[in-house]
């Protein structure tokens, strides 16, 4: 199944690389600004921008996951419909 997905949507092969780069950059921001997780009334400009970058990273991660889900949903074969009206374990529709 994985080969079918990457053949149909090769851009999905780059998503793990991009996710690793985002994780690495996020970890670097936290290492560079140890107080980034603490709320401050007036943070210095570099810390303020680092907070904005982390928020953008989180938004980008969410967008990439949504994109991947939607592509996989389109590519995956649809399950065949059950031809039987009665299915064991389910009640009748009438």
C-alpha positions in Angstrom: 0.0 0.0 0.0 2.9 2.4 0.8 4.3 2.0 -2.7 0.9 2.8 -4.2 0.6 6.0 -2.1 4.1 7.2 -2.9 3.6 6.4 -6.6 0.4 8.3 -6.8 1.5 11.2 -4.5 5.3 11.4 -4.4 5.2 14.6 -2.4 4.2 12.5 0.6 7.6 11.0 0.7 9.0 14.4 1.7 6.7 14.9 4.6 8.7 12.8 7.1 11.8 14.8 6.1 10.0 18.1 6.6 8.6 16.9 9.9 12.1 16.0 11.1 13.4 19.4 10.1 10.6 21.1 11.9 11.2 19.0 15.1 14.9 19.8 14.9 14.3 23.5 14.5 11.8 23.6 17.3 14.2 21.8 19.6 16.9 24.3 18.6 14.6 27.2 19.5 13.9 25.7 22.9 17.6 25.2 23.5 18.4 28.7 22.4 15.6 30.3 24.4 15.1 28.2 27.6 12.4 30.5 28.8 10.3 30.2 25.7 7.7 28.1 27.5 7.3 30.6 30.3 4.8 33.4 29.9 6.4 36.9 30.3 4.6 40.2 30.2 7.1 41.8 27.8 9.5 39.3 26.3 12.6 40.6 24.4 12.1 40.9 20.6 14.1 37.7 19.9 12.1 35.6 22.3 8.9 37.1 21.0 9.8 36.2 17.5 10.9 32.7 18.6 7.4 32.2 20.1 5.8 33.3 16.9 8.1 30.9 14.9 7.1 28.0 17.2 3.4 28.8 16.7 4.0 28.8 13.0 5.7 25.5 13.2 2.8 24.0 15.1 0.3 25.4 12.5 2.4 24.0 9.6 2.6 20.6 11.3 -1.2 20.6 11.5 -1.6 21.6 7.9 0.8 18.9 6.7 -1.1 16.2 8.7 -4.4 17.4 7.3 -2.9 17.4 3.7 -1.5 13.9 4.2 -4.8 12.6 5.5 -6.8 14.1 2.6 -4.4 12.7 0.0 -4.3 9.2 1.5 -8.1 9.3 1.7 -8.4 10.0 -2.0 -5.7 7.4 -3.0 -6.8 4.5 -0.9 -9.2 2.1 -2.6 -12.7 2.4 -1.4 -14.1 -0.7 0.5 -16.6 -2.6 -1.6 -20.2 -2.2 -0.6 -21.9 -5.1 1.0 -24.5 -6.6 -1.4 -26.5 -8.1 1.4 -29.3 -6.2 3.0 -28.9 -8.1 6.2 -25.5 -8.0 7.9 -24.9 -10.2 10.9 -24.8 -8.2 14.2 -26.7 -5.3 12.8 -30.4 -4.5 13.1 -32.6 -4.3 10.1 -33.1 -0.7 8.7 -36.9 -0.9 8.9 
